Amino acid sequence: MLFGDCHFQEKDDLEARFRDANEAAKQASSVQSSLKQELERTRQQANEALKAMDAERQQLRSANNK
């Protein structure tokens, strides 16, 4: 019966490791999602800054051409 107990212990260990790995994967997915959102916000801010710089450059060019 000792062999059977060993088998169940190994199965329990594997199940615990699987649960831990699954939890780590869920946490990693959540972090990845947050980082993607932050990256998208940063991209939008960069695009807005570029548009503002372009508008300013055009205004300066117009002022210089007068």
CHARMM internal coordinates of N, CA and C (Angstrom, degrees):
IC EDIT
DIST 1 N 1 CA 1.4512
DIST 1 CA 1 C 1.5226
ANGL 1 N 1 CA 1 C 111.54
DIST 1 C 2 N 1.3415
ANGL 1 CA 1 C 2 N 115.66
DIHE 1 N 1 CA 1 C 2 N -18.98
DIST 2 N 2 CA 1.4612
ANGL 1 C 2 N 2 CA 119.93
DIHE 1 CA 1 C 2 N 2 CA 179.83
DIST 2 CA 2 C 1.5193
ANGL 2 N 2 CA 2 C 110.34
DIHE 1 C 2 N 2 CA 2 C -62.38
DIST 2 C 3 N 1.3248
ANGL 2 CA 2 C 3 N 116.96
DIHE 2 N 2 CA 2 C 3 N -38.06
DIST 3 N 3 CA 1.4617
ANGL 2 C 3 N 3 CA 120.34
DIHE 2 CA 2 C 3 N 3 CA 179.30
DIST 3 CA 3 C 1.5294
ANGL 3 N 3 CA 3 C 110.56
DIHE 2 C 3 N 3 CA 3 C -62.48
DIST 3 C 4 N 1.3191
ANGL 3 CA 3 C 4 N 116.72
DIHE 3 N 3 CA 3 C 4 N -40.86
DIST 4 N 4 CA 1.4612
ANGL 3 C 4 N 4 CA 120.85
DIHE 3 CA 3 C 4 N 4 CA 178.71
DIST 4 CA 4 C 1.5082
ANGL 4 N 4 CA 4 C 111.76
DIHE 3 C 4 N 4 CA 4 C -63.68
DIST 4 C 5 N 1.3158
ANGL 4 CA 4 C 5 N 117.61
DIHE 4 N 4 CA 4 C 5 N -41.35
DIST 5 N 5 CA 1.4628
ANGL 4 C 5 N 5 CA 121.02
DIHE 4 CA 4 C 5 N 5 CA 178.24
DIST 5 CA 5 C 1.5297
ANGL 5 N 5 CA 5 C 110.45
DIHE 4 C 5 N 5 CA 5 C -63.77
DIST 5 C 6 N 1.3062
ANGL 5 CA 5 C 6 N 116.10
DIHE 5 N 5 CA 5 C 6 N -39.26
DIST 6 N 6 CA 1.4637
ANGL 5 C 6 N 6 CA 121.05
DIHE 5 CA 5 C 6 N 6 CA 179.33
DIST 6 CA 6 C 1.5259
ANGL 6 N 6 CA 6 C 109.72
DIHE 5 C 6 N 6 CA 6 C -63.60
DIST 6 C 7 N 1.3239
ANGL 6 CA 6 C 7 N 115.92
DIHE 6 N 6 CA 6 C 7 N -40.74
DIST 7 N 7 CA 1.4681
ANGL 6 C 7 N 7 CA 121.03
DIHE 6 CA 6 C 7 N 7 CA 179.40
DIST 7 CA 7 C 1.5281
ANGL 7 N 7 CA 7 C 110.20
DIHE 6 C 7 N 7 CA 7 C -62.33
DIST 7 C 8 N 1.3325
ANGL 7 CA 7 C 8 N 117.69
DIHE 7 N 7 CA 7 C 8 N -44.31
DIST 8 N 8 CA 1.4602
ANGL 7 C 8 N 8 CA 120.79
DIHE 7 CA 7 C 8 N 8 CA -179.80
DIST 8 CA 8 C 1.5279
ANGL 8 N 8 CA 8 C 111.13
DIHE 7 C 8 N 8 CA 8 C -67.26
DIST 8 C 9 N 1.3404
ANGL 8 CA 8 C 9 N 116.45
DIHE 8 N 8 CA 8 C 9 N -36.73
DIST 9 N 9 CA 1.4699
ANGL 8 C 9 N 9 CA 119.68
DIHE 8 CA 8 C 9 N 9 CA 178.11
DIST 9 CA 9 C 1.5262
ANGL 9 N 9 CA 9 C 110.22
DIHE 8 C 9 N 9 CA 9 C -63.65
DIST 9 C 10 N 1.3383
ANGL 9 CA 9 C 10 N 115.60
DIHE 9 N 9 CA 9 C 10 N -42.80
DIST 10 N 10 CA 1.4682
ANGL 9 C 10 N 10 CA 120.09
DIHE 9 CA 9 C 10 N 10 CA 178.87
DIST 10 CA 10 C 1.5214
ANGL 10 N 10 CA 10 C 110.13
DIHE 9 C 10 N 10 CA 10 C -63.44
DIST 10 C 11 N 1.3278
ANGL 10 CA 10 C 11 N 116.34
DIHE 10 N 10 CA 10 C 11 N -41.36
DIST 11 N 11 CA 1.4636
ANGL 10 C 11 N 11 CA 120.10
DIHE 10 CA 10 C 11 N 11 CA 179.11
DIST 11 CA 11 C 1.5302
ANGL 11 N 11 CA 11 C 110.39
DIHE 10 C 11 N 11 CA 11 C -64.31
DIST 11 C 12 N 1.3325
ANGL 11 CA 11 C 12 N 117.17
DIHE 11 N 11 CA 11 C 12 N -42.81
DIST 12 N 12 CA 1.4623
ANGL 11 C 12 N 12 CA 120.91
DIHE 11 CA 11 C 12 N 12 CA 178.01
DIST 12 CA 12 C 1.5306
ANGL 12 N 12 CA 12 C 110.88
DIHE 11 C 12 N 12 CA 12 C -61.99
DIST 12 C 13 N 1.3290
ANGL 12 CA 12 C 13 N 116.44
DIHE 12 N 12 CA 12 C 13 N -41.37
DIST 13 N 13 CA 1.4632
ANGL 12 C 13 N 13 CA 120.68
DIHE 12 CA 12 C 13 N 13 CA 178.56
DIST 13 CA 13 C 1.5284
ANGL 13 N 13 CA 13 C 110.81
DIHE 12 C 13 N 13 CA 13 C -62.41
DIST 13 C 14 N 1.3242
ANGL 13 CA 13 C 14 N 115.79
DIHE 13 N 13 CA 13 C 14 N -44.00
DIST 14 N 14 CA 1.4635
ANGL 13 C 14 N 14 CA 119.73
DIHE 13 CA 13 C 14 N 14 CA 179.74
DIST 14 CA 14 C 1.5269
ANGL 14 N 14 CA 14 C 111.09
DIHE 13 C 14 N 14 CA 14 C -64.91
DIST 14 C 15 N 1.3315
ANGL 14 CA 14 C 15 N 116.49
DIHE 14 N 14 CA 14 C 15 N -40.03
DIST 15 N 15 CA 1.4631
ANGL 14 C 15 N 15 CA 119.66
DIHE 14 CA 14 C 15 N 15 CA 178.43
DIST 15 CA 15 C 1.5243
ANGL 15 N 15 CA 15 C 110.94
DIHE 14 C 15 N 15 CA 15 C -64.64
DIST 15 C 16 N 1.3240
ANGL 15 CA 15 C 16 N 116.69
DIHE 15 N 15 CA 15 C 16 N -40.30
DIST 16 N 16 CA 1.4672
ANGL 15 C 16 N 16 CA 120.43
DIHE 15 CA 15 C 16 N 16 CA 178.25
DIST 16 CA 16 C 1.5308
ANGL 16 N 16 CA 16 C 110.19
DIHE 15 C 16 N 16 CA 16 C -64.95
DIST 16 C 17 N 1.3156
ANGL 16 CA 16 C 17 N 116.97
DIHE 16 N 16 CA 16 C 17 N -42.28
DIST 17 N 17 CA 1.4689
ANGL 16 C 17 N 17 CA 120.23
DIHE 16 CA 16 C 17 N 17 CA 178.34
DIST 17 CA 17 C 1.5238
ANGL 17 N 17 CA 17 C 110.37
DIHE 16 C 17 N 17 CA 17 C -64.30
DIST 17 C 18 N 1.3300
ANGL 17 CA 17 C 18 N 116.91
DIHE 17 N 17 CA 17 C 18 N -38.77
DIST 18 N 18 CA 1.4566
ANGL 17 C 18 N 18 CA 120.58
DIHE 17 CA 17 C 18 N 18 CA 178.57
DIST 18 CA 18 C 1.5308
ANGL 18 N 18 CA 18 C 110.23
DIHE 17 C 18 N 18 CA 18 C -64.62
DIST 18 C 19 N 1.3403
ANGL 18 CA 18 C 19 N 117.18
DIHE 18 N 18 CA 18 C 19 N -44.17
DIST 19 N 19 CA 1.4677
ANGL 18 C 19 N 19 CA 120.39
DIHE 18 CA 18 C 19 N 19 CA 178.23
DIST 19 CA 19 C 1.5259
ANGL 19 N 19 CA 19 C 110.71
DIHE 18 C 19 N 19 CA 19 C -61.24
DIST 19 C 20 N 1.3348
ANGL 19 CA 19 C 20 N 116.58
DIHE 19 N 19 CA 19 C 20 N -42.84
DIST 20 N 20 CA 1.4648
ANGL 19 C 20 N 20 CA 120.38
DIHE 19 CA 19 C 20 N 20 CA 178.38
DIST 20 CA 20 C 1.5263
ANGL 20 N 20 CA 20 C 111.41
DIHE 19 C 20 N 20 CA 20 C -62.44
DIST 20 C 21 N 1.3262
ANGL 20 CA 20 C 21 N 115.94
DIHE 20 N 20 CA 20 C 21 N -44.06
DIST 21 N 21 CA 1.4642
ANGL 20 C 21 N 21 CA 120.26
DIHE 20 CA 20 C 21 N 21 CA 179.26
DIST 21 CA 21 C 1.5235
ANGL 21 N 21 CA 21 C 110.64
DIHE 20 C 21 N 21 CA 21 C -64.77
DIST 21 C 22 N 1.3062
ANGL 21 CA 21 C 22 N 116.66
DIHE 21 N 21 CA 21 C 22 N -39.69
DIST 22 N 22 CA 1.4651
ANGL 21 C 22 N 22 CA 121.09
DIHE 21 CA 21 C 22 N 22 CA 179.37
DIST 22 CA 22 C 1.5227
ANGL 22 N 22 CA 22 C 110.34
DIHE 21 C 22 N 22 CA 22 C -65.11
DIST 22 C 23 N 1.3156
ANGL 22 CA 22 C 23 N 117.54
DIHE 22 N 22 CA 22 C 23 N -42.01
DIST 23 N 23 CA 1.4667
ANGL 22 C 23 N 23 CA 121.73
DIHE 22 CA 22 C 23 N 23 CA 178.15
DIST 23 CA 23 C 1.5290
ANGL 23 N 23 CA 23 C 110.35
DIHE 22 C 23 N 23 CA 23 C -64.54
DIST 23 C 24 N 1.3200
ANGL 23 CA 23 C 24 N 116.76
DIHE 23 N 23 CA 23 C 24 N -42.05
DIST 24 N 24 CA 1.4668
ANGL 23 C 24 N 24 CA 120.53
DIHE 23 CA 23 C 24 N 24 CA 178.10
DIST 24 CA 24 C 1.5272
ANGL 24 N 24 CA 24 C 110.13
DIHE 23 C 24 N 24 CA 24 C -62.92
DIST 24 C 25 N 1.3265
ANGL 24 CA 24 C 25 N 117.31
DIHE 24 N 24 CA 24 C 25 N -39.16
DIST 25 N 25 CA 1.4641
ANGL 24 C 25 N 25 CA 120.94
DIHE 24 CA 24 C 25 N 25 CA 178.59
DIST 25 CA 25 C 1.5318
ANGL 25 N 25 CA 25 C 110.88
DIHE 24 C 25 N 25 CA 25 C -65.51
DIST 25 C 26 N 1.3361
ANGL 25 CA 25 C 26 N 116.68
DIHE 25 N 25 CA 25 C 26 N -40.08
DIST 26 N 26 CA 1.4704
ANGL 25 C 26 N 26 CA 119.64
DIHE 25 CA 25 C 26 N 26 CA 177.58
DIST 26 CA 26 C 1.5150
ANGL 26 N 26 CA 26 C 110.87
DIHE 25 C 26 N 26 CA 26 C -63.24
DIST 26 C 27 N 1.3300
ANGL 26 CA 26 C 27 N 116.69
DIHE 26 N 26 CA 26 C 27 N -43.00
DIST 27 N 27 CA 1.4704
ANGL 26 C 27 N 27 CA 120.46
DIHE 26 CA 26 C 27 N 27 CA 179.42
DIST 27 CA 27 C 1.5285
ANGL 27 N 27 CA 27 C 110.53
DIHE 26 C 27 N 27 CA 27 C -64.73
DIST 27 C 28 N 1.3163
ANGL 27 CA 27 C 28 N 116.34
DIHE 27 N 27 CA 27 C 28 N -41.94
DIST 28 N 28 CA 1.4684
ANGL 27 C 28 N 28 CA 120.26
DIHE 27 CA 27 C 28 N 28 CA 179.39
DIST 28 CA 28 C 1.5255
ANGL 28 N 28 CA 28 C 110.22
DIHE 27 C 28 N 28 CA 28 C -63.58
DIST 28 C 29 N 1.3129
ANGL 28 CA 28 C 29 N 116.99
DIHE 28 N 28 CA 28 C 29 N -39.46
DIST 29 N 29 CA 1.4654
ANGL 28 C 29 N 29 CA 121.45
DIHE 28 CA 28 C 29 N 29 CA 178.51
DIST 29 CA 29 C 1.5220
ANGL 29 N 29 CA 29 C 110.81
DIHE 28 C 29 N 29 CA 29 C -63.93
DIST 29 C 30 N 1.3221
ANGL 29 CA 29 C 30 N 115.98
DIHE 29 N 29 CA 29 C 30 N -40.39
DIST 30 N 30 CA 1.4620
ANGL 29 C 30 N 30 CA 120.65
DIHE 29 CA 29 C 30 N 30 CA 178.50
DIST 30 CA 30 C 1.5264
ANGL 30 N 30 CA 30 C 110.95
DIHE 29 C 30 N 30 CA 30 C -64.89
DIST 30 C 31 N 1.3311
ANGL 30 CA 30 C 31 N 116.25
DIHE 30 N 30 CA 30 C 31 N -44.00
DIST 31 N 31 CA 1.4713
ANGL 30 C 31 N 31 CA 120.34
DIHE 30 CA 30 C 31 N 31 CA 178.09
DIST 31 CA 31 C 1.5275
ANGL 31 N 31 CA 31 C 109.69
DIHE 30 C 31 N 31 CA 31 C -63.01
DIST 31 C 32 N 1.3218
ANGL 31 CA 31 C 32 N 116.88
DIHE 31 N 31 CA 31 C 32 N -42.60
DIST 32 N 32 CA 1.4587
ANGL 31 C 32 N 32 CA 120.91
DIHE 31 CA 31 C 32 N 32 CA 179.93
DIST 32 CA 32 C 1.5237
ANGL 32 N 32 CA 32 C 110.54
DIHE 31 C 32 N 32 CA 32 C -61.08
DIST 32 C 33 N 1.3209
ANGL 32 CA 32 C 33 N 116.88
DIHE 32 N 32 CA 32 C 33 N -42.39
DIST 33 N 33 CA 1.4570
ANGL 32 C 33 N 33 CA 121.08
DIHE 32 CA 32 C 33 N 33 CA 179.04
DIST 33 CA 33 C 1.5315
ANGL 33 N 33 CA 33 C 110.76
DIHE 32 C 33 N 33 CA 33 C -62.02
DIST 33 C 34 N 1.3137
ANGL 33 CA 33 C 34 N 116.80
DIHE 33 N 33 CA 33 C 34 N -43.91
DIST 34 N 34 CA 1.4695
ANGL 33 C 34 N 34 CA 120.98
DIHE 33 CA 33 C 34 N 34 CA 178.37
DIST 34 CA 34 C 1.5292
ANGL 34 N 34 CA 34 C 110.81
DIHE 33 C 34 N 34 CA 34 C -62.63
DIST 34 C 35 N 1.3242
ANGL 34 CA 34 C 35 N 116.05
DIHE 34 N 34 CA 34 C 35 N -41.95
DIST 35 N 35 CA 1.4621
ANGL 34 C 35 N 35 CA 119.77
DIHE 34 CA 34 C 35 N 35 CA 179.92
DIST 35 CA 35 C 1.5262
ANGL 35 N 35 CA 35 C 111.70
DIHE 34 C 35 N 35 CA 35 C -66.44
DIST 35 C 36 N 1.3230
ANGL 35 CA 35 C 36 N 116.68
DIHE 35 N 35 CA 35 C 36 N -37.12
DIST 36 N 36 CA 1.4729
ANGL 35 C 36 N 36 CA 120.02
DIHE 35 CA 35 C 36 N 36 CA 177.18
DIST 36 CA 36 C 1.5168
ANGL 36 N 36 CA 36 C 110.47
DIHE 35 C 36 N 36 CA 36 C -63.60
DIST 36 C 37 N 1.3402
ANGL 36 CA 36 C 37 N 116.71
DIHE 36 N 36 CA 36 C 37 N -42.05
DIST 37 N 37 CA 1.4621
ANGL 36 C 37 N 37 CA 120.12
DIHE 36 CA 36 C 37 N 37 CA 178.21
DIST 37 CA 37 C 1.5223
ANGL 37 N 37 CA 37 C 110.92
DIHE 36 C 37 N 37 CA 37 C -63.61
DIST 37 C 38 N 1.3256
ANGL 37 CA 37 C 38 N 116.49
DIHE 37 N 37 CA 37 C 38 N -42.80
DIST 38 N 38 CA 1.4657
ANGL 37 C 38 N 38 CA 120.91
DIHE 37 CA 37 C 38 N 38 CA 178.98
DIST 38 CA 38 C 1.5311
ANGL 38 N 38 CA 38 C 110.59
DIHE 37 C 38 N 38 CA 38 C -63.84
DIST 38 C 39 N 1.3207
ANGL 38 CA 38 C 39 N 116.48
DIHE 38 N 38 CA 38 C 39 N -41.22
DIST 39 N 39 CA 1.4653
ANGL 38 C 39 N 39 CA 120.94
DIHE 38 CA 38 C 39 N 39 CA 178.31
DIST 39 CA 39 C 1.5221
ANGL 39 N 39 CA 39 C 110.30
DIHE 38 C 39 N 39 CA 39 C -62.02
DIST 39 C 40 N 1.3186
ANGL 39 CA 39 C 40 N 117.40
DIHE 39 N 39 CA 39 C 40 N -42.71
DIST 40 N 40 CA 1.4701
ANGL 39 C 40 N 40 CA 120.86
DIHE 39 CA 39 C 40 N 40 CA -179.81
DIST 40 CA 40 C 1.5305
ANGL 40 N 40 CA 40 C 110.56
DIHE 39 C 40 N 40 CA 40 C -64.49
DIST 40 C 41 N 1.3422
ANGL 40 CA 40 C 41 N 117.07
DIHE 40 N 40 CA 40 C 41 N -42.03
DIST 41 N 41 CA 1.4738
ANGL 40 C 41 N 41 CA 119.87
DIHE 40 CA 40 C 41 N 41 CA 176.43
DIST 41 CA 41 C 1.5263
ANGL 41 N 41 CA 41 C 110.70
DIHE 40 C 41 N 41 CA 41 C -61.43
DIST 41 C 42 N 1.3290
ANGL 41 CA 41 C 42 N 116.82
DIHE 41 N 41 CA 41 C 42 N -41.92
DIST 42 N 42 CA 1.4631
ANGL 41 C 42 N 42 CA 120.98
DIHE 41 CA 41 C 42 N 42 CA 179.62
DIST 42 CA 42 C 1.5204
ANGL 42 N 42 CA 42 C 110.81
DIHE 41 C 42 N 42 CA 42 C -64.33
DIST 42 C 43 N 1.3239
ANGL 42 CA 42 C 43 N 116.93
DIHE 42 N 42 CA 42 C 43 N -40.97
DIST 43 N 43 CA 1.4753
ANGL 42 C 43 N 43 CA 120.66
DIHE 42 CA 42 C 43 N 43 CA 177.23
DIST 43 CA 43 C 1.5243
ANGL 43 N 43 CA 43 C 111.09
DIHE 42 C 43 N 43 CA 43 C -61.69
DIST 43 C 44 N 1.3319
ANGL 43 CA 43 C 44 N 116.26
DIHE 43 N 43 CA 43 C 44 N -43.02
DIST 44 N 44 CA 1.4628
ANGL 43 C 44 N 44 CA 119.94
DIHE 43 CA 43 C 44 N 44 CA 179.16
DIST 44 CA 44 C 1.5223
ANGL 44 N 44 CA 44 C 110.73
DIHE 43 C 44 N 44 CA 44 C -63.37
DIST 44 C 45 N 1.3205
ANGL 44 CA 44 C 45 N 116.87
DIHE 44 N 44 CA 44 C 45 N -42.60
DIST 45 N 45 CA 1.4661
ANGL 44 C 45 N 45 CA 120.24
DIHE 44 CA 44 C 45 N 45 CA 178.49
DIST 45 CA 45 C 1.5286
ANGL 45 N 45 CA 45 C 110.77
DIHE 44 C 45 N 45 CA 45 C -63.54
DIST 45 C 46 N 1.3204
ANGL 45 CA 45 C 46 N 116.85
DIHE 45 N 45 CA 45 C 46 N -40.35
DIST 46 N 46 CA 1.4652
ANGL 45 C 46 N 46 CA 120.63
DIHE 45 CA 45 C 46 N 46 CA 178.82
DIST 46 CA 46 C 1.5232
ANGL 46 N 46 CA 46 C 110.30
DIHE 45 C 46 N 46 CA 46 C -64.72
DIST 46 C 47 N 1.3263
ANGL 46 CA 46 C 47 N 117.55
DIHE 46 N 46 CA 46 C 47 N -41.92
DIST 47 N 47 CA 1.4621
ANGL 46 C 47 N 47 CA 120.76
DIHE 46 CA 46 C 47 N 47 CA 178.27
DIST 47 CA 47 C 1.5260
ANGL 47 N 47 CA 47 C 110.84
DIHE 46 C 47 N 47 CA 47 C -63.35
DIST 47 C 48 N 1.3205
ANGL 47 CA 47 C 48 N 117.34
DIHE 47 N 47 CA 47 C 48 N -41.92
DIST 48 N 48 CA 1.4608
ANGL 47 C 48 N 48 CA 120.76
DIHE 47 CA 47 C 48 N 48 CA 177.68
DIST 48 CA 48 C 1.5236
ANGL 48 N 48 CA 48 C 110.95
DIHE 47 C 48 N 48 CA 48 C -63.37
DIST 48 C 49 N 1.3265
ANGL 48 CA 48 C 49 N 116.84
DIHE 48 N 48 CA 48 C 49 N -41.31
DIST 49 N 49 CA 1.4607
ANGL 48 C 49 N 49 CA 120.63
DIHE 48 CA 48 C 49 N 49 CA 178.73
DIST 49 CA 49 C 1.5272
ANGL 49 N 49 CA 49 C 110.51
DIHE 48 C 49 N 49 CA 49 C -64.12
DIST 49 C 50 N 1.3355
ANGL 49 CA 49 C 50 N 117.38
DIHE 49 N 49 CA 49 C 50 N -41.10
DIST 50 N 50 CA 1.4631
ANGL 49 C 50 N 50 CA 120.71
DIHE 49 CA 49 C 50 N 50 CA 178.52
DIST 50 CA 50 C 1.5260
ANGL 50 N 50 CA 50 C 111.07
DIHE 49 C 50 N 50 CA 50 C -63.86
DIST 50 C 51 N 1.3249
ANGL 50 CA 50 C 51 N 116.58
DIHE 50 N 50 CA 50 C 51 N -41.22
DIST 51 N 51 CA 1.4725
ANGL 50 C 51 N 51 CA 119.89
DIHE 50 CA 50 C 51 N 51 CA 178.59
DIST 51 CA 51 C 1.5260
ANGL 51 N 51 CA 51 C 110.33
DIHE 50 C 51 N 51 CA 51 C -63.48
DIST 51 C 52 N 1.3336
ANGL 51 CA 51 C 52 N 116.66
DIHE 51 N 51 CA 51 C 52 N -42.36
DIST 52 N 52 CA 1.4628
ANGL 51 C 52 N 52 CA 120.55
DIHE 51 CA 51 C 52 N 52 CA 179.19
DIST 52 CA 52 C 1.5266
ANGL 52 N 52 CA 52 C 110.56
DIHE 51 C 52 N 52 CA 52 C -64.12
DIST 52 C 53 N 1.3239
ANGL 52 CA 52 C 53 N 117.10
DIHE 52 N 52 CA 52 C 53 N -41.97
DIST 53 N 53 CA 1.4644
ANGL 52 C 53 N 53 CA 120.64
DIHE 52 CA 52 C 53 N 53 CA 178.40
DIST 53 CA 53 C 1.5255
ANGL 53 N 53 CA 53 C 110.68
DIHE 52 C 53 N 53 CA 53 C -64.25
DIST 53 C 54 N 1.3258
ANGL 53 CA 53 C 54 N 116.72
DIHE 53 N 53 CA 53 C 54 N -40.86
DIST 54 N 54 CA 1.4589
ANGL 53 C 54 N 54 CA 120.56
DIHE 53 CA 53 C 54 N 54 CA 179.27
DIST 54 CA 54 C 1.5314
ANGL 54 N 54 CA 54 C 110.64
DIHE 53 C 54 N 54 CA 54 C -63.88
DIST 54 C 55 N 1.3387
ANGL 54 CA 54 C 55 N 116.69
DIHE 54 N 54 CA 54 C 55 N -42.47
DIST 55 N 55 CA 1.4621
ANGL 54 C 55 N 55 CA 120.15
DIHE 54 CA 54 C 55 N 55 CA 178.12
DIST 55 CA 55 C 1.5254
ANGL 55 N 55 CA 55 C 110.59
DIHE 54 C 55 N 55 CA 55 C -62.82
DIST 55 C 56 N 1.3253
ANGL 55 CA 55 C 56 N 117.05
DIHE 55 N 55 CA 55 C 56 N -42.13
DIST 56 N 56 CA 1.4579
ANGL 55 C 56 N 56 CA 121.05
DIHE 55 CA 55 C 56 N 56 CA 178.57
DIST 56 CA 56 C 1.5233
ANGL 56 N 56 CA 56 C 111.16
DIHE 55 C 56 N 56 CA 56 C -64.38
DIST 56 C 57 N 1.3213
ANGL 56 CA 56 C 57 N 115.81
DIHE 56 N 56 CA 56 C 57 N -41.03
DIST 57 N 57 CA 1.4718
ANGL 56 C 57 N 57 CA 120.64
DIHE 56 CA 56 C 57 N 57 CA 178.55
DIST 57 CA 57 C 1.5284
ANGL 57 N 57 CA 57 C 110.34
DIHE 56 C 57 N 57 CA 57 C -61.93
DIST 57 C 58 N 1.3372
ANGL 57 CA 57 C 58 N 116.48
DIHE 57 N 57 CA 57 C 58 N -41.24
DIST 58 N 58 CA 1.4608
ANGL 57 C 58 N 58 CA 120.11
DIHE 57 CA 57 C 58 N 58 CA 178.91
DIST 58 CA 58 C 1.5281
ANGL 58 N 58 CA 58 C 110.89
DIHE 57 C 58 N 58 CA 58 C -66.22
DIST 58 C 59 N 1.3130
ANGL 58 CA 58 C 59 N 116.75
DIHE 58 N 58 CA 58 C 59 N -38.74
DIST 59 N 59 CA 1.4709
ANGL 58 C 59 N 59 CA 120.09
DIHE 58 CA 58 C 59 N 59 CA 177.67
DIST 59 CA 59 C 1.5271
ANGL 59 N 59 CA 59 C 110.62
DIHE 58 C 59 N 59 CA 59 C -64.17
DIST 59 C 60 N 1.3275
ANGL 59 CA 59 C 60 N 116.94
DIHE 59 N 59 CA 59 C 60 N -43.22
DIST 60 N 60 CA 1.4580
ANGL 59 C 60 N 60 CA 120.59
DIHE 59 CA 59 C 60 N 60 CA 178.65
DIST 60 CA 60 C 1.5270
ANGL 60 N 60 CA 60 C 110.99
DIHE 59 C 60 N 60 CA 60 C -64.30
DIST 60 C 61 N 1.3106
ANGL 60 CA 60 C 61 N 115.42
DIHE 60 N 60 CA 60 C 61 N -39.74
DIST 61 N 61 CA 1.4692
ANGL 60 C 61 N 61 CA 119.92
DIHE 60 CA 60 C 61 N 61 CA 179.20
DIST 61 CA 61 C 1.5274
ANGL 61 N 61 CA 61 C 109.65
DIHE 60 C 61 N 61 CA 61 C -63.78
DIST 61 C 62 N 1.3255
ANGL 61 CA 61 C 62 N 116.44
DIHE 61 N 61 CA 61 C 62 N -43.59
DIST 62 N 62 CA 1.4684
ANGL 61 C 62 N 62 CA 120.79
DIHE 61 CA 61 C 62 N 62 CA 178.40
DIST 62 CA 62 C 1.5302
ANGL 62 N 62 CA 62 C 110.46
DIHE 61 C 62 N 62 CA 62 C -62.19
DIST 62 C 63 N 1.3387
ANGL 62 CA 62 C 63 N 116.51
DIHE 62 N 62 CA 62 C 63 N -43.05
DIST 63 N 63 CA 1.4638
ANGL 62 C 63 N 63 CA 120.43
DIHE 62 CA 62 C 63 N 63 CA 179.77
DIST 63 CA 63 C 1.5153
ANGL 63 N 63 CA 63 C 111.01
DIHE 62 C 63 N 63 CA 63 C -64.72
DIST 63 C 64 N 1.3011
ANGL 63 CA 63 C 64 N 118.37
DIHE 63 N 63 CA 63 C 64 N -37.17
DIST 64 N 64 CA 1.4646
ANGL 63 C 64 N 64 CA 122.07
DIHE 63 CA 63 C 64 N 64 CA -179.34
DIST 64 CA 64 C 1.5221
ANGL 64 N 64 CA 64 C 111.74
DIHE 63 C 64 N 64 CA 64 C -71.92
DIST 64 C 65 N 1.3199
ANGL 64 CA 64 C 65 N 116.83
DIHE 64 N 64 CA 64 C 65 N -28.03
DIST 65 N 65 CA 1.4656
ANGL 64 C 65 N 65 CA 121.00
DIHE 64 CA 64 C 65 N 65 CA -177.85
DIST 65 CA 65 C 1.5253
ANGL 65 N 65 CA 65 C 112.40
DIHE 64 C 65 N 65 CA 65 C -83.29
DIST 65 C 66 N 1.3136
ANGL 65 CA 65 C 66 N 117.85
DIHE 65 N 65 CA 65 C 66 N -6.42
DIST 66 N 66 CA 1.4790
ANGL 65 C 66 N 66 CA 119.81
DIHE 65 CA 65 C 66 N 66 CA -179.32
DIST 66 CA 66 C 1.5000
ANGL 66 N 66 CA 66 C 111.07
DIHE 65 C 66 N 66 CA 66 C -79.85
END
COOR INIT
IC SEED 1 N 1 CA 1 C
IC BUILD
